[in-house]
C-alpha cells in the first residue's frame, strides 16, 4: 500500500499535466486561427474594390440613380418612366457589349442585333 502523500502528489501531477496539455492545445488553436485570419484578410483585400469603383462599373457611365427621400416622394409615373428608360439603356448596353465581343472574337453577328442596333 502506498502512503497518503503519494496519492496527493500523483493527482497534483496529473492535474498539472492536464492543464499544460490544455494550454498547449489552446496555443495551437490560437496560432491556427491567427494564420487563418491573416489569409482571410489578405483575400478580402485582394477582392475588395475602392468604394466608388464598383458602382461606377455597374452603372456603365450613367449618372447615379436618386436615393433617399427623393425616391420615396416622387410620383409613380415618374418612377415607372425612369425604370423603363433604364431598362432600355441596359438592354442597349448589353447588346452593344455582345456585338463588340463577337466582333473581337471574329464570330458571326446576329441579324436581329444588327437590325435592332440601327432601330434604337
N, C-alpha and C positions, 0 to 999 in steps of 0.2 A: 504494500500500500504506500502511496506517495503522500508526502506531507501537505498540509493545507496551503502553505505559501506557494507551492509549485503550481497548484490549480489557479491561483490568482495571477501568478506570473504568466502561465500559459494563456489564459483568457485575455490578459492585457496585451500580450504579443499578438495574438490573433486579431484583436480589435484594432490595434495599431497597423497591422499588415492590411487589414480591410480598408482602413482609412487611407493609407498610402496608395493602395490599388485604385480606389475610387477617385482619388485626387489625380492620379496619372491618367485615368480614363477621361476625366473632365478636361484635363490639359490637352489631351489628344483631340477630343471633340472640339475644343475651343480653337485650336490651330487649324483643324479642317474647316471649321466654319469661317474663319478669317480668310483662308485661301479661297473658299467658295465666294465669299462676299467681294473680295478683290476681283475675281473673274466676272462676277455679275456686274460690278461697277464698270469694269473695262468694256464688257459687251454693251452695256447701256450707253456708255459714252460713244462707242463706235456706231451705234444705231441711231442715236439721237441727232436731230437736226436743229439748227437755230430756230427760235420760236416763230419768226415770221416766214421762214423759207418754205415750210411745208404748206402753209395756207396759200401763199402766192403760187406755188407749183400746182396745187389743186385748182386754183381759180383760172389758171391759164392766161394770166394777164388782165382778166376782167376786174373791175372795181369790187371791193369788198361789199358784200350784201349788208343792208342795215341790220342792226341788232339792238336789243334792249327795249325800252319803252316805245321807241319809234315804230317798231314792228308790231307791238301789241295794239296800238291805237290807230292803225291805218285801216282803210276800208277793205272789205273782202274782194271787191272787184279789182282794186289796185294790186292786192297781193296775188290774185289769180293771173293778172296780166304780166306781172313781174315773173311769176313762176313759169308761165308759158314761154315768155321771151328767153328766160334762162335755159329752159329745156331745149328750145330750138337752137340756142347758141351751143349748148353741149353736144347736141346731135351733129351740128355742122362741124364743130371742132373734132369730134370723134371721126367723122367721115374724112376730114382733111388729113388727120393723122394716119388713117388706114390707107388712103391713096398715096400719101408720101412714103409710107413704109413699103407698100407694094412696089412703088417706083424705085425705091432704093434697092430692093432685093431683086428687081428685074422681073417681077411677076406680072401676070396679066391683070388688067383692071376690070372691075365690074362695070357693065354698061350702065346699070342703074346709078352707080356712084358718079360716073362721069356726067350723066344726064341731070341728076339732081344738083350737082355742083353748078351747072350752068343756070338752073332754075332758081336756086336760092339766092 
